[in-house]
């Protein structure tokens, strides 16, 4: 396959750019699906994100999950249509830039770079709590650094090799969730339908009480983050055969598998947990449940499988972020020497090795930042990305920019409109949370403003910023 990069319109920017080598389309849809699912990492979501939902809503977490799955489906329709129109390695910023204009596109680039780079470090720093059963005296920072270095070296390999590596890890990850599911449904402690009809949670007094509808709604805004990442297949669009068709399918399948693989273990734990009040008050509720039902040895095995899931997630996210950095270099975002370095492709692996090393180096530095600060900064940025995509798909339909999309969502325009309303509700719930939610919104606003200033005073001064794309 012969590809060349489209020329820049601005002569001043073109002078600072080079023709970047393009990727080869060496991967099928299944490979893109494996890497995408690994970035979602269902097992670590179950053990890290879902307990926060249960802590709020109790058995009402099942209803919160159902609401979050519906909202995610709406956004998945948006992702599928836009990714089939623009299956580019730049991901969301390349889509938004082509539909809403370069300023909006660059803001999404800035937000995504911050969120995904921080996400690598957040995930790596969480590794220690799951390997502590075997290595109790290790430092979380040291664990995180080793994880980032290992995953960076893996990400330099050919994308098909990474699909195989992440696929093997993902299989172990899903098997651990099967174990949790079986333990819950084999030994039920309460009627399943009663949990849905009369949900209970742990109130401020430490006793079980009916879960208010408003609390279920608040927990829904948290549950949305358990499925985050199903749209990441778009970053692999330039390395996937028949990308307009296959990337859209990978997005939809990634969401379906993510929902099923997390909803079943959640339902099983709530169905089979012996003492709900103790479970709801525990910081390690799923680990406690496995140890109670399956014994201490099985609990250790599950913890180790979650540790593997964390490593797997970091491999996948490093793969994705390196593609976005490669694309930013191809689009002449940085000074010319940096652009030339970021667009280097390994001749054997056909991977953006330079951008991968930069990704790993930045993630290593971020491992020395407080985990609580990292969580605050990344908390609500997803709202900006999802909201921009919803607006982009509406504008793309009206202007004809996305008329060539292979996939067209059903029930248009309801999916993007309803998704926008749901995202506004997420913003509202974060405004109510003075401890994490409000600071997170401020951090996101700072990122947006900083990105807009860079665009205005750096990119615009060079000339018109025109996004590049490989030409078949």
N, C-alpha and C positions, 0 to 999 in steps of 0.2 A: 504494500500500500504506500503510495507516495503522497506526502502531505507537505504543505508549506504554510507559513503563517501569513495571514492577510496583512497588507501594509497599513501603516498608521496614516491618518489623514494629515496630521500636523507635521510639517517638516522639522520643526524643532524637536519634537518628541521622537520622530523617526530617526533622527540623526543619533540619538542616544540609545537606540535599540539595536538588537541583532536578530537575525532570523533564528528563532528557537527551534531546536529539534522537536518533533512531535512524537507522541506515543504510538505504539502499534496496537491494533485492536486484537488482543490475544486472549480475551476472556469472554466466556459466555455469561448468560444471565444468572446462572446458578452461582458462579463465583462472585459476582457483584452482590448477590443476596447474602452469601456467607459473610462477606466483609461488613456489609451493612448491619446485619443482625449482631455481629460481634461488637459493633460500635454502640448498639442499643444495650448489649450485655444484660439479658433478662435475669440471670442469677444474681448479679450484684445489685440490680434494681430491687429485686425481691428482698434482699438482706439489708439494703441501705436506704432506699427511697420509700418502699412500701410500709415499713414500720412507722414512718412519720404519718402516713395516711391512717393506719390502724390506731395510732395513738390519739388522733383527733376524733375519728368517727367510729371506732370500735368495729362491731359487726356491720355497721353502716358503710364500711369501706368497700363492701361489695357493690353498693349502689354508687359510691363515688367512682369506683373503677369503671362501672358501666357508663357513667356520664363522661369520664375522661376518654374512654374508648370511642364514644360517639363523636366527641370534639376532635379527637385525633383522626378519625375517619374523614371528617370534613376537610381537615388540613391535608390529609394524604391525597385526596382528590385534587387539591390545588397543586401539590408537589408533582403528582403524576402527569397532569396536563402540561405544566411548565417545563418539567424535565424532559418530556417527549418533544417539546419544541426547541429546547436549548440544553441538550445533554453535554455540558461542557465541564471541564475539570475545575473551573472556577467556582462551581456550585451556585449558591444563592446570589452572590454578588454579580455574577455574570448574567443571571436571569433578570434581576432587578435593574441592572444597568441598561439592559436592552429594552426594557419595557417602561420603566419610570424615569430613565435618564441617568447620566453619569454621576451626578451628585448623590442621588439615592443609592446607586450601585456602590459607590465608594464608602458610604456610611455603613452599608451592610458588610462590606469587606472588613472595615475596621472593627465592627461589632463581632463578626465571626472569628476574626483572628484572635481577639481577646478571649472570647468564650471558649473556643476549641483548644487554644494553647493552655489556658488555665485548667480546662477539663482534663487534659493529659496529666497535669500535676495533681489535681484533686483526686483522680482515680488512683494514681500511683501512691499518694500519701495514705490512702485508705487501705493499702495492702497489708500493713502491719497488724491490724486488728484481727485478720483472718489467718495469719501464719503464726500468731503468738502462741497458739496451742503447741506448736512444734519448736519454734524459735522465740521464746518469751522475752529475751533480753536484747533484741535488735532495736535499733533506732528507726522511728518512722521515716525520718529524712533519708537515712541510709537505704532503707527498703525502697523508698521512692526513687532514689537516684539509680539504684541497680535496675529497677523495673524500667525506667525511662531509657537507660543505656541499652539494655537488652532489646527492648521493643523497637528502638531506633535502628539498631543493626538489622533486625528482622525486616523492617519496613523498606530497607534499601533493596531487598531481593525483588525478583520479578513479581508482578502483581498476581500472577497465577499461583506462584509459590506461596504468597501471603494468603491467598484464598484457601489453599490446602491447609496451611498452618492454623489459620483462624477457624476453619471448618472442623479440624480435629479438636481444638480447644472448645469450640461451641458444642460439639457432641457431648463432651464430658459435662459441660455446663448444664445442658438440657437434661442429661441423665440425673444430675443432682436435684433438679426441680421435679423430675418424675418421682424420685424417692420421697420428697416432701409430700407430693400429691398422694402417693399410695399410702403413706403413714396416716394421713388425715382421713382418707375415705375408708380405710380398712377398720379403723377404730373410732367411729363417730361418737361424739360426746353430747350432741344436741341436734334437733331436727334442722335440716337445711332450710326449708321454707320458712320456718319460724324466724330465722336470722334476717331474712329479707322482709318479712311482714312486720317484725318488731325489733328493729336494730337497737343495740345498747352500746354504750361507751363508758369509759371511766371518767366520772365527773371530778370536780375540784376537791370533793370530800374523800376521794379515793374509793368510791363505791360505784357499782354498775347502775346506770340510769338510762332511760330512753334517749336515743340520739336525736337531737333537734334537726329539722330539715336544713336550717342554716349552717349547721356544723358539717353536714354531709356535703353541702355546696362548697364550703371552705376547703374541705379535704379533697374535693374534686380538682381544685386548682393545683394542689400538690401532686395528685395522681397523674396529671398530664405529663409531668416530668419523667415518670417511669417509662414512658414509651418514646421519649425523645431520641432521635437519631434515625428513625425509619426513612427519612428523606435523604440520608447521606449517600444513597446510591448515585445521586446526580454527579458527585465528584469523580465517579469512575466512568463517566459517559464517553470519554475519548479513548478508553481502553476496552470497551465492550462492543461485541459484534451487534449490529443492528440496534444501536443504542436507542433511537427514538421509541422503538417498541419494547425493548428489554428493560430499560431503566424504569419506565413507568410501571411495568409488571413487578420489578424488584421492590419498588416502593410499596406497592399494595400488599405484596406477600410479606414483606418485612413487618408491616403493621399488624397483619392478621396473626402471624406467628408470635410477635411480641405480646399481643393481648392475651392470646390463649396460654402461652407459656408462663405468664405471670398471674393471670386470673385463677387458673386451676390450683396452683399451690396456695394462693391466698385463701380461696374458698376451703381448701383442705385443712389448713391450719385453724381457721375459725370453726370449721365443722368438727374437728377432732381435738382441739385444745381442751385440756381437762379443767384448768382454772383460768377463766377469761380475765379476771381482775389481775392476776399475777402476770399473764401474758401481756396485757395492755400496758402494764407499768414497767415492762422490761425493755432495756435498750437493745437486747439481742433476742427478740422474741422468736424469730424463726430458728435460730440456733438452739434456744432453750427447748422449743417444741420438738426438734429432731432428737435432742439428747434425752428428753422425757420418753418419747415413743420408741426410739431406736437404740438408745444406749450411748454411752460416752464415746466409744470408738467411732460409731457412725457420725456423731456430731463433729468429731475431728476431721473425718473424711469429707464431710460436707463443707466445713470451713476451708479446707485445702482446695476443694473444687471451686469455691467462690474466689479464692486467691488466684487460681488459674484463669477464672473468668475476668478478673481485673487486669491481669497481664494481657489477655486476649483483647480486651477492650482498648488498651493502650496501643497495641499493635495496629488495630483498625483505625484508631483516631490519628495516629502518627501518619499512616498511609494517606488519610484524607486531607490532613492539614498540609502535608508536603505538596499535594496536588494543588491546593489553593495557593500556596506560596509560589509554586512554579508558575501558575497562571498570573499571579500579581507581577512577577518578573517579566513575563511575556507581554503584559499590558503596560510595561514601563512605569510602574508605580513608584519605584525607588530610584536612587542615583544609578547612573548607567553601569558602573562596575558591579553593583549589587544585582541589578537585573540580569547581567550576563552570567553571574555566578548561579543565581537561582534557577536559570533555565537550562542548566547542564543536565543531560540525560545519560545514564550509564549505558555504554554501547552493548554490554552483554545482557544486563537485567532489564533494560528499557524502562528504568525507573528514574525519577528526579532525585538522584542521590545527594546533590548539593542542598536542595531545599529540605530533604529529609534530615540531613545533618544539622542544618540551622534550626529546624523544628525541635530536634532532640536537645540541642544546646540550650535553647530558650526554655524548654520545659524543665531541664535540670536546674536552671537558675531559679525558676518559680517554685521548685520544691523547698527552697529556703524561706518562702513566704508563709505566713500563718495560714493554716487551713481554713479557719473561720473567715478570714479576709477574702480568701479565694472564693469561698462559697457565696459570700455577699456580692462580690463583683459579678459572678456568673448567674446569679439567681433569676433575674427577670429579662436578661438580654434575649432569650428565646422569643419573648413576646414581640420584640421589634422585628426579628427575622420572620416569624410566622405572619405578623400583621402586614409586613411589606409584600410578602408573597401573595397574600389574599388580595391586596390592592393591585398587585401586578397582573394577576390573572384576569381581573375585571377590566383593567385598562387594556391589556393585551387583546381581549375579545373585542372591545369597542374600537380600537385603532387598527385591528387586523395584524398586529405584530406577532401573535401566536396562531395565526390562521393555518399555518403549516403543521401544527402539532398532530402527531399520530393519534394520541389519546385525547378524547374530549370527555370531561366529567359529566355524569348524569345529574339531572335536577338543577342545572345552572340557572340562576345565580345563587341559589340557596346555600350551597356549601361554603363559599367564601364569605357571604354575608353573615351567616350564623357563626362561623368561626371567628369573625371580627368581633361580634357581640360577646362571644365567650372569652376572647382575649381581653376585652375591656373589663370583664368581670374579674379576670385574674389580676389586672392592674388594681382594681378596687380592693380586692382582698389583700394585696401587698401594701396598699396605703394604710390599711388597718393595723398592719404588723409593724410596730415601731422598732422592734429589735432587729429584724432581718429584712423584712419586705421593703420598708421605706428606704433604708440605706442602699438596698439593692437597686431600687428605681433611680436613686441619685447617681449611683455608679454607672448605670446604663446610660443615663442622660449625659454624664461627663464623657463617656466613650463616643456617643453620637456627636457631641459638640466638637470634640478633639478631631474626629474623622472629618467633619465638615470643614474645620479650619485648615487641615492639611490639604484637603482638596482645593479649597479656595486660594490658599497662599503658596502652594507648591505646584500642584498639577495644573491648575488653570493658568498659572504664569508661563508654563511651557507651551501652552496652546490648547487645542481641543483634545480632550482625552477620549480616544476611540478604543473600544475593547477589541482585542484580537481574537481570532478563532482559526483553527486549522482548516484548510481547504482540502477536501477529498480530491 
